[in-house]
Amino acid sequence: MTSAESPPLPGATLPDIAVAAVALIRDRRVLMVTARGRDVLFMPGGKIDTGESIADAAVREASEEVSIELRPSDLHELFTVAVQAHGEPVGRLVRMHVFGVDSTAAASVTPAPSAEVSELHWVGFDALDRCPPAGAEVLQRLASAGLID
């Protein structure tokens, strides 16, 4: 916390962190990333900018993090998870809008790490213990939907 910030008032509700993420699935595995040499797995995605649609944010973040070029029309919303935000004060939720990628578009892209990402990982449900709460919830839902092993 910087000197300009003050702690939340007791009983105050912290605003949710709105993010958009892309679930690129191949061979029953989903693409996740690690950043700055950390071992924690994250979905490719990030915060939604002011005035930006959720799908546009997902497209932008996919380009910035895993160097794939998509269009909003290549995406379909799978689900939204709202869980405790990793590394944030208790009670601050991340609201992650997760998009699937059309199979034709998914087959035509080759992900690569960008400046924000150190490594790419194709994972299944067995990677649950390497994820923060939002990523773990995404893996659980993708496995429950029969999309990943």
C-alpha positions as CSV (number, residue, x, y, z in Angstrom):
1,M,0.0,0.0,0.0
2,T,1.4,3.4,-0.9
3,S,1.2,6.4,1.4
4,A,-1.5,7.8,-0.8
5,E,-3.7,4.8,-0.2
6,S,-5.6,4.1,2.9
7,P,-6.8,0.8,4.2
8,P,-10.4,-0.1,3.4
9,L,-12.9,0.9,6.0
10,P,-14.3,-1.9,8.1
11,G,-17.3,-3.4,6.3
12,A,-16.4,-1.6,3.1
13,T,-16.7,-3.6,-0.1
14,L,-13.6,-3.7,-2.3
15,P,-14.3,-3.3,-6.0
16,D,-14.0,-6.4,-8.1
17,I,-11.1,-6.7,-10.5
18,A,-12.6,-7.3,-13.9
19,V,-10.5,-9.4,-16.3
20,A,-10.9,-11.2,-19.6
21,A,-9.1,-14.4,-20.4
22,V,-8.7,-16.8,-23.3
23,A,-9.0,-20.5,-22.9
24,L,-7.1,-21.9,-25.9
25,I,-7.7,-25.6,-25.9
26,R,-5.8,-28.2,-27.9
27,D,-5.6,-32.0,-27.4
28,R,-7.7,-31.7,-24.2
29,R,-5.1,-29.3,-22.7
30,V,-5.6,-25.6,-22.0
31,L,-2.9,-23.0,-22.5
32,M,-1.7,-21.3,-19.3
33,V,1.3,-19.1,-18.7
34,T,3.9,-18.3,-16.1
35,A,5.4,-14.8,-15.6
36,R,8.8,-13.6,-14.4
37,G,10.0,-17.1,-13.7
38,R,7.3,-17.8,-11.2
39,D,5.8,-21.2,-10.9
40,V,2.2,-20.0,-10.5
41,L,0.0,-20.7,-13.6
42,F,-2.3,-18.0,-15.0
43,M,-4.8,-17.9,-17.8
44,P,-3.7,-15.6,-20.7
45,G,-5.6,-12.5,-19.9
46,G,-5.8,-9.3,-18.0
47,K,-7.7,-6.3,-16.9
48,I,-10.4,-4.7,-19.0
49,D,-9.5,-1.2,-20.0
50,T,-12.0,1.6,-19.5
51,G,-14.3,1.8,-22.6
52,E,-13.1,-1.6,-23.9
53,S,-15.6,-4.5,-24.4
54,I,-14.8,-7.7,-22.6
55,A,-14.2,-9.5,-25.9
56,D,-11.9,-6.8,-27.1
57,A,-9.9,-7.0,-23.9
58,A,-9.5,-10.8,-24.4
59,V,-8.3,-10.3,-27.9
60,R,-5.8,-7.6,-26.8
61,E,-4.5,-9.6,-23.9
62,A,-4.1,-12.7,-26.1
63,S,-1.9,-10.7,-28.4
64,E,0.1,-9.0,-25.6
65,E,0.7,-12.2,-23.6
66,V,0.9,-15.1,-26.0
67,S,1.4,-13.3,-29.3
68,I,-1.7,-14.7,-31.0
69,E,-4.0,-12.5,-33.2
70,L,-7.7,-13.1,-32.8
71,R,-10.8,-11.3,-33.6
72,P,-13.8,-10.9,-31.2
73,S,-15.8,-13.1,-33.6
74,D,-13.2,-15.9,-33.0
75,L,-14.4,-16.0,-29.4
76,H,-17.3,-17.4,-27.5
77,E,-17.9,-16.7,-23.8
78,L,-17.6,-19.9,-21.8
79,F,-18.3,-18.7,-18.2
80,T,-17.4,-16.1,-15.6
81,V,-15.7,-16.9,-12.3
82,A,-15.7,-14.6,-9.3
83,V,-13.3,-15.7,-6.6
84,Q,-10.8,-14.2,-4.1
85,A,-8.2,-12.3,-6.1
86,H,-4.7,-13.7,-5.8
87,G,-2.4,-11.4,-3.8
88,E,-5.2,-9.0,-2.9
89,P,-6.8,-8.1,0.4
90,V,-9.4,-10.6,1.7
91,G,-12.7,-9.8,0.1
92,R,-11.4,-8.4,-3.1
93,L,-12.7,-10.6,-6.0
94,V,-11.4,-11.1,-9.4
95,R,-14.3,-11.4,-11.9
96,M,-12.8,-13.4,-14.8
97,H,-14.7,-13.6,-18.1
98,V,-13.4,-16.7,-19.8
99,F,-13.6,-17.0,-23.6
100,G,-13.2,-20.1,-25.7
101,V,-11.6,-19.8,-29.1
102,D,-13.3,-21.0,-32.3
103,S,-11.7,-24.3,-33.4
104,T,-10.7,-23.0,-36.8
105,A,-9.0,-19.9,-35.2
106,A,-7.4,-22.1,-32.5
107,A,-5.9,-24.4,-35.0
108,S,-4.4,-21.5,-37.0
109,V,-2.5,-19.7,-34.2
110,T,0.9,-20.5,-32.8
111,P,1.3,-19.1,-29.2
112,A,4.6,-17.7,-28.1
113,P,5.6,-16.0,-24.9
114,S,5.7,-12.2,-25.0
115,A,7.5,-9.7,-22.8
116,E,4.9,-10.2,-20.1
117,V,5.2,-14.0,-20.1
118,S,8.2,-16.2,-19.5
119,E,6.8,-19.6,-20.4
120,L,3.7,-21.3,-22.0
121,H,2.3,-24.5,-20.5
122,W,-0.4,-26.8,-22.0
123,V,-2.0,-28.2,-18.9
124,G,-4.9,-30.4,-17.7
125,F,-6.8,-30.7,-14.5
126,D,-3.7,-32.1,-12.8
127,A,-2.1,-28.6,-12.7
128,L,-4.8,-27.4,-10.3
129,D,-2.4,-27.1,-7.4
130,R,-0.2,-24.7,-9.4
131,C,-3.0,-22.1,-10.0
132,P,-4.3,-19.2,-8.0
133,P,-8.0,-19.4,-7.1
134,A,-9.4,-18.1,-10.4
135,G,-7.2,-20.4,-12.5
136,A,-8.1,-23.4,-10.3
137,E,-11.8,-22.6,-10.8
138,V,-11.3,-22.3,-14.6
139,L,-9.6,-25.8,-14.7
140,Q,-12.4,-27.3,-12.6
141,R,-15.0,-25.9,-14.9
142,L,-13.2,-26.9,-18.1
143,A,-12.8,-30.4,-16.7
144,S,-16.4,-30.6,-15.6
145,A,-17.5,-29.6,-19.1
146,G,-15.4,-32.4,-20.6
147,L,-13.1,-29.9,-22.4
148,I,-9.8,-30.9,-20.7
149,D,-8.4,-34.0,-19.0
